[in-house]
Amino acid sequence: MLSFPLGARPRALTAAAFVLVGSASVQISAALASSAFGSLGTLAVSGYRMTAAALVLLLLTRPALRGRSRSAWAGIALYGVAMAAMNVLFYAALDRIPLGVAVTLEFCGPLAVAAVASAGRARLLPIVALAGVVLVVGTPTGGLDPVGVALGLGAAAAFGGYTVLAGRVGSGSGGLGDLALSVAVGALLLSPFQVAQAPTLDDGHAAPLVLSGLIGVALAFSLDFQAARLAGTRVVGTLFAIDPAMAALVGAVALGDRLPVAALGGIALVVLAGAGAVWSAGRGAPASAQEEAAAPEAVEPAPLPLD
């Protein structure tokens, strides 16, 4: 595992850079895989991307399957479940509720984790970030499907679990090998969707899906993993709000559209909350995941919905 002999605030700055690059990687990955969504479906595409990422990470890290405790294996498995559940529940929610609502609900997960893990005024930062997310993705009009909202909240629980488990698994001795095993678990859970769409998979999809998996899963998840190890859940939970802001910026640049004033204000709030999280990291709170795990007030991983 990498070692970073840095103070709390420099570690948080490094984590912010990792999350920012990871967020950009996710957006690039989505663009690469977009041509396959229509013919294969979002869940099959997610599965193929995770499979490609798992194979590469397993080859690079070659994790030993022996020598881990039951609790370590449980963390690895739950981390993989969280990865798969984030995809399944989010896309299921999208079938019933608008994109902006689904995104807002999903990001309640890591922001809630950050709020619980914070103390004092720092607890306001996730609320500021959530307000920024709402402004970026917009507010819905009309009624909402209650099943879609429930699925969105399930995605939030999975994303919250992903945030906590990234730090907990990252604090172990297995390093990126543990991440590789978790991605493999997620890929196996999504394998039924891959098998169902295998007859429609053609050569034109293979290269974009593999590249998308390398950039949007292997690289992005590795950066999230290292960010949580460096700065802990109280910081990265807030920093994850960068993702919808990054999506809005990339979309505006790619399409040449002007962002609404509200969206610009939302991006500013997200940046402000992220800067506040980084600044507060050096104020009397353990910054790294290892330190959080040893601290009496550390947040225990929340149970994930497995149904």
Buried (B, 14 or more C-beta within 10 A) or exposed (E): BEEBEBEBBBBBBBBBEBBBBBBBBBBBBBBBBEBBBEBBBBBBBBBBBBBBBBBBBBEEBEBEEEEBEEEBEEBBBBBBBBBBBBBBBBBBBBEBBBEBBBBBBBBBBBBBBBBBBBEEEBBEBBBBBBBBBBBBBBEEEEEBBEEBBBBBBBBBBBBBBBBBBBBBBBBBEBBBBBBBBBBBBBBBBBBEBBEBBEEEBEEEBEEBBBBBBBBBBBBBBBBBBBBBBBBBBBBBBBBBBBBBBBBBBBBBEEEEEEBBEEBBBBBEBBBBBBBBBBBBBBEEBBBBBBBBBEEEEBBEBBEBBEE
